[in-house]
Amino acid sequence: MLRVLLLTLSVVAIACAELCEPDAQNAFKVRLSIKTALGDNAYAWDANEEYLFKAMVAFAMRRYSSKSTTQISNVLLCNVTDRVSFWFVVTDSSNNVTTVPGSEVEAAIRMNRNRINSAFLLSDKTLQFLKITSTLSPPVEPSTPVWLIVFGVVLCLIVAGIVFLVVAGIQQRKKKNKESTERENLEEKGEVTLTVENGIPCETLDLKAGHVNGVFAADDERFTSL
């Protein structure tokens, strides 16, 4: 009986070793930068930390699917290095000899990434799942709705256009009125200017109403009387 039990345990151990190995199907590599993240407050990675990691992965799997019965024993770690990197797989709790599809593990990790990071006091940059893309921060929603901002901008542009057209129209009207006034002043100007031709003073003819030069009129009367 003891031999059968030992043989069974050996087979399970060999099977688990084959399931968890670098680049195995459904296996994921994890790299932690504890010293970089925490500096002098960095903690040592030991068996207790490994147990916590397994617990967090099992928690993520159970939270991802209500049908999941993943236990800590279903999370296998291998190739653990001193620089704190390792591989892990999640085995099927129903038979413990096959692994859970990588897509399900990835979805569970992504869904609970913040909880896992918080457990180790790390972030996406210092706790890296190399085959799993980092979670994105939720978009920051502005306090003012986007449609209201767009509406305000469009309204301002319309008002600015109307003001420009009104001002341009007023300036154009003033310019036309000024030109018309100057033209009328030139046409209605009736001033007579004196010019000197061959020593004889002459008056300039009024272009609008006409004007008789007094000098020549006086000469005509003098010669007529003779």
C-alpha positions as CSV (number, residue, x, y, z in Angstrom):
1,M,0.0,0.0,0.0
2,L,2.8,2.4,0.9
3,R,4.6,1.6,-2.4
4,V,1.4,2.4,-4.3
5,L,1.1,5.7,-2.6
6,L,4.7,6.6,-3.2
7,L,4.4,5.6,-6.8
8,T,1.2,7.7,-7.2
9,L,2.9,10.7,-5.6
10,S,5.9,10.2,-7.9
11,V,3.7,10.1,-11.0
12,V,1.9,13.3,-9.9
13,A,5.2,15.0,-9.2
14,I,6.5,14.1,-12.6
15,A,3.3,15.2,-14.3
16,C,3.3,18.5,-12.5
17,A,6.9,19.0,-13.5
18,E,6.0,18.4,-17.1
19,L,3.0,20.8,-16.9
20,C,5.1,23.7,-15.4
21,E,8.2,24.4,-17.4
22,P,9.4,27.4,-19.4
23,D,7.4,28.0,-22.6
24,A,5.1,25.2,-21.8
25,Q,1.5,25.4,-23.1
26,N,-0.6,27.7,-21.0
27,A,2.4,28.7,-18.9
28,F,3.2,32.3,-17.9
29,K,6.4,33.9,-16.8
30,V,6.4,36.4,-14.0
31,R,9.1,38.9,-13.2
32,L,9.2,41.0,-10.0
33,S,11.3,44.1,-9.3
34,I,10.8,44.4,-5.5
35,K,14.0,46.2,-4.8
36,T,13.3,48.8,-7.6
37,A,9.8,49.4,-6.3
38,L,10.4,49.5,-2.5
39,G,14.1,50.3,-2.1
40,D,15.2,49.9,1.5
41,N,11.7,48.6,2.4
42,A,12.0,45.7,0.0
43,Y,11.0,42.3,1.3
44,A,12.6,38.9,0.6
45,W,10.9,36.5,-1.8
46,D,10.4,33.3,0.0
47,A,8.0,30.4,0.4
48,N,5.5,32.6,2.1
49,E,5.5,35.0,-0.8
50,E,5.1,32.1,-3.2
51,Y,2.1,30.9,-1.2
52,L,0.6,34.4,-1.3
53,F,1.1,34.5,-5.1
54,K,-0.6,31.1,-5.5
55,A,-3.5,32.3,-3.3
56,M,-3.9,35.4,-5.4
57,V,-4.0,33.5,-8.6
58,A,-6.5,31.0,-7.2
59,F,-8.6,34.0,-6.0
60,A,-8.4,35.6,-9.5
61,M,-9.6,32.4,-11.1
62,R,-12.5,31.9,-8.7
63,R,-13.5,35.5,-9.0
64,Y,-13.3,35.4,-12.8
65,S,-15.6,32.4,-13.1
66,S,-18.2,31.5,-10.5
67,K,-17.9,27.9,-11.7
68,S,-14.2,27.7,-11.0
69,T,-13.1,25.6,-8.0
70,T,-9.4,26.4,-8.3
71,Q,-7.4,25.7,-5.1
72,I,-4.0,26.9,-4.1
73,S,-2.6,23.5,-5.0
74,N,-3.8,24.0,-8.6
75,V,-1.3,26.8,-9.1
76,L,2.2,25.4,-9.9
77,L,5.4,27.4,-9.8
78,C,8.7,26.4,-11.4
79,N,12.1,27.8,-12.4
80,V,12.1,30.3,-9.6
81,T,15.3,32.5,-9.7
82,D,17.0,34.6,-7.1
83,R,16.2,37.7,-9.1
84,V,12.6,36.8,-8.5
85,S,11.3,35.4,-11.8
86,F,9.4,32.2,-12.3
87,W,6.9,30.4,-14.5
88,F,3.4,29.2,-13.4
89,V,0.5,27.3,-14.7
90,V,-3.0,26.6,-13.3
91,T,-4.2,23.0,-13.4
92,D,-7.7,21.9,-13.8
93,S,-9.2,21.2,-10.4
94,S,-11.3,18.3,-11.7
95,N,-8.3,16.1,-12.7
96,N,-5.1,18.1,-11.7
97,V,-3.3,16.7,-14.7
98,T,-4.3,19.2,-17.4
99,T,-3.9,22.9,-17.4
100,V,-6.5,25.6,-17.6
101,P,-6.4,27.3,-21.1
102,G,-4.1,30.3,-21.1
103,S,-6.8,32.6,-22.4
104,E,-8.9,32.0,-19.2
105,V,-5.9,32.6,-17.0
106,E,-5.0,35.8,-18.8
107,A,-8.5,37.1,-18.5
108,A,-8.6,36.3,-14.8
109,I,-5.3,38.0,-14.2
110,R,-6.3,41.1,-16.2
111,M,-9.6,41.3,-14.3
112,N,-7.9,41.2,-10.9
113,R,-4.5,42.8,-11.8
114,N,-4.9,45.7,-9.3
115,R,-5.7,43.3,-6.5
116,I,-2.6,41.2,-7.2
117,N,-0.4,44.3,-7.5
118,S,-1.7,45.6,-4.2
119,A,-1.0,42.3,-2.4
120,F,2.7,42.7,-3.2
121,L,2.9,46.5,-3.0
122,L,3.9,46.6,-6.7
123,S,2.6,48.0,-10.0
124,D,2.3,46.8,-13.6
125,K,5.9,47.9,-14.2
126,T,7.4,46.1,-11.2
127,L,5.2,43.0,-11.3
128,Q,5.2,41.8,-14.9
129,F,3.2,39.0,-16.4
130,L,5.3,38.8,-19.6
131,K,2.6,37.3,-21.8
132,I,-0.2,39.4,-20.4
133,T,-0.5,43.0,-21.5
134,S,-0.6,45.7,-18.7
135,T,-3.9,46.8,-17.6
136,L,-4.9,50.3,-18.8
137,S,-6.0,53.0,-16.3
138,P,-9.6,53.8,-16.6
139,P,-10.2,56.9,-18.8
140,V,-10.6,60.1,-16.8
141,E,-14.0,61.6,-17.5
142,P,-14.0,65.4,-17.7
143,S,-16.3,67.2,-15.2
144,T,-18.0,68.9,-18.2
145,P,-19.6,66.7,-20.8
146,V,-17.7,66.6,-24.1
147,W,-20.8,67.5,-26.1
148,L,-21.2,70.7,-24.0
149,I,-17.6,71.7,-24.7
150,V,-18.0,71.2,-28.4
151,F,-21.3,73.1,-28.4
152,G,-19.6,76.0,-26.6
153,V,-16.8,76.2,-29.0
154,V,-19.1,76.1,-32.0
155,L,-21.3,78.8,-30.5
156,C,-18.3,81.1,-29.8
157,L,-17.2,80.7,-33.4
158,I,-20.7,81.6,-34.7
159,V,-20.9,84.7,-32.4
160,A,-17.4,85.8,-33.4
161,G,-18.3,85.5,-37.1
162,I,-21.5,87.6,-36.6
163,V,-19.6,90.3,-34.7
164,F,-16.9,90.4,-37.5
165,L,-19.6,90.8,-40.2
166,V,-21.4,93.6,-38.3
167,V,-18.2,95.5,-37.6
168,A,-17.0,95.1,-41.2
169,G,-20.4,96.3,-42.5
170,I,-20.3,99.4,-40.3
171,Q,-16.8,100.3,-41.4
172,Q,-17.7,99.8,-45.0
173,R,-20.7,102.0,-44.6
174,K,-18.7,104.8,-42.9
175,K,-16.2,104.6,-45.7
176,K,-18.9,105.0,-48.4
177,N,-20.5,107.9,-46.5
178,K,-17.2,109.6,-46.2
179,E,-16.5,109.3,-49.9
180,S,-20.0,110.5,-50.9
181,T,-19.7,113.5,-48.6
182,E,-16.3,114.5,-50.1
183,R,-17.6,114.1,-53.6
184,E,-20.6,116.3,-52.8
185,N,-18.4,119.0,-51.2
186,L,-16.3,119.1,-54.4
187,E,-19.3,119.5,-56.6
188,E,-21.0,122.1,-54.5
189,K,-17.9,124.2,-53.9
190,G,-18.6,127.6,-55.4
191,E,-15.5,129.5,-54.4
192,V,-13.9,131.7,-57.2
193,T,-10.2,131.9,-57.3
194,L,-8.2,134.7,-59.0
195,T,-5.4,134.0,-61.4
196,V,-3.1,136.4,-63.2
197,E,-2.7,136.0,-66.9
198,N,-0.2,138.4,-68.7
199,G,-0.5,140.8,-65.8
200,I,-4.3,140.9,-65.9
201,P,-6.2,139.4,-63.0
202,C,-8.7,136.7,-64.1
203,E,-11.4,134.8,-62.2
204,T,-11.6,131.0,-62.6
205,L,-14.9,129.9,-64.2
206,D,-17.3,128.1,-61.8
207,L,-17.6,124.7,-63.5
208,K,-21.0,124.0,-62.0
209,A,-23.1,127.2,-62.5
210,G,-20.8,129.2,-64.8
211,H,-19.4,132.7,-64.1
212,V,-18.7,135.8,-66.1
213,N,-15.2,137.1,-65.8
214,G,-15.6,140.7,-64.5
215,V,-12.4,142.0,-66.2
216,F,-13.5,141.1,-69.7
217,A,-17.0,142.3,-69.0
218,A,-15.7,145.7,-68.0
219,D,-13.6,145.9,-71.2
220,D,-16.7,145.0,-73.4
221,E,-18.8,147.8,-71.8
222,R,-16.0,150.3,-72.4
223,F,-15.5,149.5,-76.0
224,T,-19.2,149.3,-76.7
225,S,-19.8,152.8,-75.4
226,L,-17.3,154.2,-77.9
